[in-house]
Amino acid sequence: MLETWRIGCIGTAAIVLIGCDTDPGSAALLERDAIHDLARSSVSIGAVRTSLTQRGYSCRDAAGSFATEAGTVAFAPRFVACDKVLSRSFFCNYHIHAIAVPRAAGLASEVHVRGEDQCL
């Protein structure tokens, strides 16, 4: 009886661990590079927002503090924050967060792209 219980616990733990592997690997790197290339092309902040929305991101205007790509906290009086679920698994989702900060004349001056697992 105890041995059956142990096998059941090990099996459940294995399913949970497999179900939480959502890191999309190269897909996340390609996504990050595509967003950085977009901002490098000196387009307007509105064009960055439109392009990200067309790529499946949900975007909103924001102001205040945000997390940079390096994980530090930064502040901007205005920026566009966009989010997208890049991959899903049984227990976890891998989210991409993109922040586009405008400079004078409304052009995108810096973009911060971060990815993270969000699990149950």
N, C-alpha and C positions, 0 to 999 in steps of 0.2 A: 504494500500500500504506500509506504513512504517513498519507494523507488519510483512508482508511477507519478507521485506528486512532484518529485525532482525532475523527471523527464518533462512533465508538463510545464514547469517553471522555466526550464532551459529552452524549450520550444517557444514559449511566449516571449522570452527575452530576445531570442533570435529574430522573431517576426518584428518586434518593435525596432531593433537595431537596423534591420534591412529596410523597414518602412521609413526610417528617418534619414536615409541617404538621399538628399535632394540636391546636392551640389551639382550644378549642371556643367561644371568644368569649363571646357573650351567655349561653350555657348555663352557663358557669362562673360568671358574675356572678349569674345567677339562683340557682344552687346556693349560692353564698356568702351571698346575701341571705336565703335560706330558712333556712339554719343560724343566722344571726345573729338572725332573727326568733324562732326557736324558743327561743333562750337568753334573749331579752328578755322572754319571757312568764312568767318566774319559775317555771319548772318544775324538778323535781328533776334531779339529774345522771343518775339512772337513767332518767328519762323522755327525756332528751336521747339517751342511749345507745340506748334502744329505738327512738326515732324514726329515728335515723341508720341503725340496723340494718335497719329496714323500708324505708329508702331505698336499700338495697344496699351500705351501708358494712360493713366488717369492723372491729369495735371490740375494744379490750382495755384493761384497767386498767394504768396505768403510774405511775411516780414518777420524779422527778429533773428533768433539764433537757429543754427542748423549744424549737423555733423558733417565735417569735411570728409574727403576720401581717406585721409589719414586717421580719422576718428577724433580729431580735435573739434572743439566747438568754435564756430565763427558767427559773425553777426553781419546782416545786411538789411538796409532799410526796405529793400524789395528784392524778391527772387521768385522763380517759378520752381515748384516742387512737384516732381512726377514719380509715380510708383507703378510697378508692374510685377505680377507673379510670373516668374520665368519658368519654374517647374513645380510640379506637385507630386507628392507621394502620399501614402496612406495617413501618416501622422504629421507630416511637415510640408511647408511650402517654402520655396526659395524666392525671396523678393529682391527686386532691383529698385534702388532709390536714386533718382537723379535730381540734382539741384543746379539750376542755371541762374547765375548772378549777372545782371546787366551792368554795363558801364555807361558812361555818358553816350548820348546819341542812341541808346536803346539796343546796342549790339551786345551779344553774349560775351562776357569777358572771362568768365571762369565757369567750369562745370565740375561738379563733384559727383562721382558715381560710386555707390556702395551696394554690396549684396549681403543678404543675411538670411539665415534659416529662421523660420517662425514655426515652432512645434507646439503640439498640444501639451 
